[in-house]
Amino acid sequence: MTQLKLVALKKLLADRWLNYYEATYQNPKQEEINYHFVSREANLTTDNLKHPVTASAVTMFCLSY
C-alpha cells in the first residue's frame, strides 16, 4: 500500500453543522494530491488528523464534470 504524507490542512468553509476542509497529501513521488472533505469537527489540525478517529457517519458525493 502506498504511504501518503499529510503536508497541509486548510478549512475552506465553516457552517453551523459541517466544516469543509482541503487536505494536501504528498505521495512517494513527491506529487501533491488534494482531498476535499467535510467534518463535524470544527478544530481539525494536521496533528490530530494523522491519528485514527472513530467515524460518526459516512457520506459519498459524486460529481460529474
Secondary structure as the mmCIF struct_conf table of DSSP 4:
data_model
#
loop_
_struct_conf.conf_type_id
_struct_conf.id
_struct_conf.beg_label_comp_id
_struct_conf.beg_label_asym_id
_struct_conf.beg_label_seq_id
_struct_conf.end_label_comp_id
_struct_conf.end_label_asym_id
_struct_conf.end_label_seq_id
HELX_LH_PP_P HELX_LH_PP_P1 THR A 2 LEU A 4
STRN STRN1 LYS A 5 ALA A 14
BEND BEND1 ARG A 16 TRP A 17
STRN STRN2 ASN A 19 GLN A 26
TURN_TY1_P TURN_TY1_P1 PRO A 28 LYS A 29
BEND BEND2 GLN A 30 GLN A 30
STRN STRN3 GLU A 32 SER A 39
BEND BEND3 ARG A 40 ARG A 40
BEND BEND4 ALA A 42 ALA A 42
HELX_RH_AL_P HELX_RH_AL_P1 THR A 46 LEU A 49
BEND BEND5 LYS A 50 HIS A 51
BEND BEND6 SER A 56 SER A 56
#
